[in-house]
Amino acid sequence: MPNPPAPAFLQLFEPDAAAVRDELVQGLLAPHAHVAPKFLYGPLGSCLFDAITLLDEYYPTRVEASILEANAAAVAEACGTARPLVDLGAGNCAKAAGLFGALQPSQYVAVDISVEFLRQSLARLQQAHPALPMLGLGMDFSRALTLPPAVLPGPRTLFYPGSSIGNFDPDEALAFLRQVHAACDGGKLLIGVDLVKDKAVLDAAYDDALGVTAAFNLNLLRNVNALLGADFDPAQWQHVAAFEPVRSRIEMHLVARSPQVVHWRGGERRFEAGERIHTENSCKYRPDDFAALLHDAGFRGTRLWTDERRWFAVFVASA
Ligand SMILES: C[S@@+](CC[C@H](N)C(=O)[O-])C[C@H]1O[C@@H](n2cnc3c(N)ncnc32)[C@H](O)[C@@H]1O
């Protein structure tokens, strides 16, 4: 038997060391220090995220996958079949792979900032689906969502699962969805959105008993150390995550356990005990509010599917 082809991979994201450094330093020196959630990912961060999805408390992955499985035929009818399927923040590519049977994509395009993890996920997937043309794109889509000519033209299905849209504030989400609208090239958006629910359920999902989410959050400091030549000691920081009802979002922070000075090449900052670094937001929506956001971004004909408890929603909308 001939070997299945290796998926094509385009490394669009050549981390611009100076720009990454500027972004990180600006955030660390801000009065309320912050680091963007994209810095949570990398070889270890992506594995820790996969571990989170197996936790009892972390319902979003399981519930979203069950909605997609239960409604695969209707979702395929709404999205159309035999189109390029572009998976934004593909991670281990498992959710998209679950849709191959229903969507019969003409090409699978997996996009992620965590380049090595994506390369390995996609290589495994290509072995399992040797006849499906696959393309990996290593890119940071928070800068710009520009797809290269190697992505087949539209109409395309843009798949944005995992409620990752919640990492953007609603204003940023609108701007991002407008870019997604253009990338659909006359096709559809298939997007997973976590819904507002009981605070105790939300808090537990982002602060599990085993401490896996804590490790995921603390690992950001290791990533910052590597990128900036910094000397954060993760043992001196504590993971904190809770639902903030006024802004309808989970806020994830790292809190200094003791007063300390953190150094990096060309700079430093003193953190007092209790001072925080804001590392992630995860906005939770009401279905009508998210449908309105899709409409403002230019999408029409929105349909949605949800689970019995209405914990999570999957939307399809036309570009
Ligand atoms: C919450 S995980 C979701 C993974 C998978 N799609 C799922 O639903 O289980 C978010 C994914 O988006 C990727 N990601 C985060 N920020 C990104 C960015 N700015 N550009 C590209 N990928 C990004 C991460 O590396 C990670 O694989």
The ligand as an ORCA input file, in Angstrom:
! r2SCAN-3c Opt
* xyz 0 1
  C     -10.184     26.594     23.053
  S      -9.062     25.826     21.932
  C     -10.216     25.015     20.832
  C      -9.628     23.819     20.118
  C     -10.626     23.049     19.244
  N     -11.067     23.854     18.113
  C     -11.836     22.640     20.048
  O     -12.914     23.202     19.822
  O     -11.690     21.760     20.907
  C      -8.540     27.219     20.974
  C      -7.598     26.894     19.824
  O      -7.369     28.095     19.073
  C      -5.974     28.290     18.880
  N      -5.739     29.745     18.888
  C      -5.880     30.592     19.954
  N      -5.612     31.848     19.572
  C      -5.288     31.810     18.252
  C      -4.912     32.807     17.294
  N      -4.818     34.093     17.645
  N      -4.642     32.409     16.020
  C      -4.752     31.095     15.663
  N      -5.097     30.101     16.533
  C      -5.369     30.460     17.809
  C      -5.299     27.583     20.044
  O      -3.974     27.213     19.759
  C      -6.241     26.382     20.247
  O      -5.866     25.276     19.468
*
